[in-house]
Amino acid sequence: MSRARENRWLTITGIVAVIFLLGAPQVLELFTIINLTTALALALLALSLGLIWGFGGILCFGQTTFFGVGAYAYVVAAINFGGTSWAVVVAILAAAAFAAVLGYFVFYGRVSDVYLAVITLTVTLIFYNLMRRTSGPEYKIGDALLGGFNGINAPPLNVPGYADWFLFPEDVFYVAMATLIVAYFGCVWLTRTHFGRVAVAIRENELRAELIGYDIRLNKLGLFTIGGGLAGAAGVLFANGVGRVTPDVFNLYNAALTIIWVIVGGRGTLIGPILGALALFYLTSGLGQQSTINNNLILGVILVVFVLLVPRGIVPSVIELWDARTGRRREFSRRGRRRPRSRKRSGASTEVHHEG
């Protein structure tokens, strides 16, 4: 896709997003707005994985680790600080710092892609089992009891600088939607910078990028850290959407579901993981209202179908079909413009022949 067409689609995406941001709370019910806030948080999580996997080639099977670290850090900090103004910053920094530490040992240890996926998944499951064993009163950080498998209540967001001025669910939706828009366009900008182009070059051919002179370990670490920070921000939004954080944020189901979102939406795009997360969130929510078909079975079938039949995902496949269709239209248009001119030239040559 050319840069001009890409910019046009980005403009359309931004306009639609802003219209939805301003209009949704005016027409949707409160319960729908709360669910939508949770969906937007998961979409931001999908975007974080879409960035590091789609543009950096880093298959992180434990992106929910940073998601959960951000959620727990936000709740613990908010309880101890008596407000959420600095808790949000602490949550994002904690998730990014943990991603940086884990990424340092993984990338500078020259761990291959397969083992990286196994390591990140293992870390996620360690967190899951660890947080489930924090039920006693002795398991606390400052004034915040971790709560074990029951989890811990999440303080609602407040206006920065005003600890007693809490945001209503509609206001939290505005924050979540605005955060997703800023994160999306920020990631688009990042992929167009020199750093982003180097990340794509490393994804395509790691050895060639290293021979050219790029520090592939440092570039991967930087992208991995940014993805961790985005996942931490998603954890903050998720905690406010659900109102409670439990160890289930680290479980295997959520870790696999994040991978499925990116595969379905389209790896190598940024809007694809967002759309995949939103679509599957509402699909699983709808299926959860019935007991005839198991949700995991449906998700498994979706994953197999997309891997075998639509391996590039929805968004890249739709773009390819659109380009092919518009290309055929242009070709037909060119042929239609050529025919009258060819007839005129043949008629002129006939007239010259008769005159001779």
N, C-alpha and C positions, 0 to 999 in steps of 0.2 A: 504494500500500500504506500502511495506517495505521501510525502510530508504534508502537502496541501490537503489531501483527502483526510489524512489522520487528524490534522488540526480542525477540519470541519466536523468530524465525528466527535472530537473532544468538546468542541463548542456546543454541539447538540446535547451531549451527555451532561455538560455543566448546566445548561438551561433547564433540562428535564429534572435534574437533581434539585436545583434551587426551587423550581415550581413545586416539586414534591415536598421539599423541606417546609415551605410556607403554607402549602395547602392541606397536607395530611391531617394536622391536628384540628383543622376547621371542619372536616367532614367525617372523620373516623371516631369511633367510640373510644372511651378511656382504656378498656381492656385490650382493644386492638392496638392502641398506641404503645401500651406496655410491652405487648408481644413483639411489636415492630422494633422497639428499642433493643430487645434481646437479639432479634434477627440482625440488626445493624451491627451489634457487637460481634456476632459470629462472622458477619461479612468482612469486618475489619481483620479478624483472625485469618480468614481465608486469603485476604489481600496480602497479609504478611508472609504467608507461605507461598503464594503466587509470585511474590517478588523474589524470594531467595531461591525457589526451585525453578521457576519459569525463566528467570533472567540470570541466575547465578549457577544453575545446575546443581544446587545443594538440596538433596532429598532429605529433609528433616522429618522423621516420623514422630518427633516429639515436640512439635510446635506448641502443643497444649501445655508443655512444661512452662514456657514463658508466659503463656496465657494465665495459668494458675498462679504462678509466682506474682504476677501483676495484681491479680484479684486479691490474693491473701495479703500482699504487702499494702495494698490500698486500705483494706479493712483494718488491719493492725495499726497502721499509721494514723488513720482517721480516729480510731478509738483513743489512742495515746495522745494525739495532738489536740483532741477536742474539736476537730473540724476537718474538712476535706481539702482545704485550699492547697496545703503542701503535701497531702497524702497522695494526690494524683501524680505529682512530680516524683515522689518517692517510689511509687509503684512502677512508673515507666523506667526510671533509672535502675531500680532493682532488677527488673526483667532484662533490660539491656545489659547490665553488668554481669548477670548470670550467663547470658548468651555469650558475652565476650570471654568469660573465663572458660566456659565449656568449649567454645569455638577455638580458643587458643590451644588447648591440649589436643583437640581433634585435628585442626588444620596444620599446626606446626609439628604434630606427630605423624603427619603424612598418612592419615587414616583414609582408606579408600571409601568410595561412595556407599557401598553395601554395608560396610562396618559402621559408617557414620549413621545410617538409618537405624541400625541395630542399637548403637550406643544411645542415640537420642530417645528411642523407644524405651530402652531399659531405664534411663534416667526418669522418664515420665512415670513408669510403673513403680519405681522406688519412691517417688514423691507420693504417689497414690496410696501405697501401703503405709508409708510413714505418717501421713496426715490422718489416716484412719485410726492410728494408735495414739492419738493425742486427746483422749476423752477425759482424763483426770484433771482435777483442779491445779495440779502442778504443771500442766502443760499450758503455759501462757507466756506472752511476750509483753512485758509491762502490765497494762491493765486489760489486755485482750486475751480472753480464753479461746484457745483454738477449737475446742468443741468436738474433736474427733470426727466420727462419721456423721454426726449431726450438723457439723459445720458451724458457722458463725454469722450472725446477722451483719449486714452491710449498712453502715450509716449512709443516709441519702446525701447527695451532693448539695453543697451550699454555695451561695454566691461568694466568690473569692474575697477574702477579707472580712466576711460577715458570717461567723460560725452559726448564728441562730437563724439565718435567712436561708431556709431550705428550698430547693427547687421542686416544683410540682412535676408529676410524670410527663406532662406535655413539654415542660422546659427541659427535662432530661432527654426527651426525644430530639429537641432542637440541638442539644449538645452532641448527641450521638450522630445525628445526620451530618452536622457541620464537621465533626471530627472525621467521619468517613470521607466526605468530599475533599477536605484538606489533605488527608492522607493519600487519597487516590491521585490527585493532581500533583502532590509532592512526589509520589513514586514515579509518575509519568515524567516529571522534570528530572528526577534522579537517573532514570534510564537513558535520558538524552544527553547527560553530562559525559565527560571523559571517563569518569569512574564507572558509569553505567555501561558505556560501550566496552570498556575493558572487562567488566563482569560477563558480558555476553560473549566476548572473545574467549574468555576462560571456559565458559560453558561449552562453546563449540569445539575448542581444541586446547586443552590445558597445557600440553607439552609445547605446542607452538607459541602460546602466549608467554610461557616461561622463557623460551629460547629468545624471543624478541627482547626480553629484558624486564617484563612486568613481574612484580612480587605477587604471585598468585595466592599465597597464604595470607598476606596482609589484606588483599582485596576481598577474598572470601570472608575473612574475619570481620571486615568492616560491614559487608552486606549482611552477614549473619547477625551482627549486633543490631543493625537497624531493624531487621525483621523481628528480633526479640523485643525491641522497644515498642514496635507496632502491636505485637501480640500482647504486651503488658498493658497498653492503652485499651485494647479490646477487653482484657480482663476487668479493667475498671468499669467500663460501660456495661459489661455483663453483670457485674456485682450490683450495679444500680438498677438494671432491668429486672433481675430476678429477686433482688433484695436479700440474698443469702449466698454465701460461698461454702461449698462442701468439697470433700476430696474427689467427688465425681468429675470435677474439672480436669483431673489428671488421668481419668480412666482410659482403657484401651478403646472403648467405643468412640469417644470423642477424638482420640488421636487418629483413628482410622477414618472417621467421618470428615476430618479436615482434609485428608488426602483425596477423598472422593469428591469433595467440593471443587477442588482445583482440577481434577481430571475431567469432571463433567463440564465445568465452565470453560476450560481451555487453558492448558499450560502454555506459557509464553505470551499471555495477555494479562492485563491487570483488571479489566472489567469482567472478564470471564469468571474468575474465582468468586467475585462479589455476587454475580448473578447466580452462579451455581449454589452458593451458600444460601441465598434467599429462597431460591426455588426448592431446594431439598429441605430447608427448615419448615416451610409451609406444607410440603408433601408429607414429611414425617409427622407434623402436627395433625394433619388431617387423618393420616392412617392411625394415629394414636387414639382416635375416637372410636375405633372398631377393634374387635378381638378375633376376627376371622383369619386375617393374614398377618404374619409376623413382620414387624418393621425391618428387622435385620435381613430377612429373606428378600424383601423388596429392594433394600439398598444393595445387597449382594448381586441381585439380577441387574440392577442399574449399572453397577460397576463393571460387570462382565460384558454387558452390551456395549458400553462406551469404550472399553478397552479393545474389544474385537471389531466393532463396527464403526465407531466414531472416535478413533484414538486421539485425534487432535482436539476434541472437545467441541462444545456447541458454538462458541463465538468464532474460533478460527474457521470452522466448517461453514458457518453462515456467511462469513466474509468471503470465503473462497467461492461459494455459490453466487453471491452477489457480484463479485468481480467477473466471474464467467458469464453471467447473464448480461451485465452491462457491456462486457466486451463483445458479445454477440450482437447486441443492439447497435453498437457503434459500427461494427463490421457491416451489418445490413444497411445502416444509414449511409455509409461510404459507398456501398455498391449502388444504392438507389440514386445517389448524386452523380455517379459516374455514367450511368446508362444514357441519360439524355444527351450528354456531351459526346459520347461515342456515336450516337445516331446522327448528330448534327455534322460531325466530321465526315461520316460516310456519305451523307447527302451532298456535302460540299464537293467531295472528290468526284461524285457522279456527275455533278454539273460541269466541272472542269473537263471531264472526259467527253461530254457531249459537245462542249464548245470547241474542243480540239478537233 
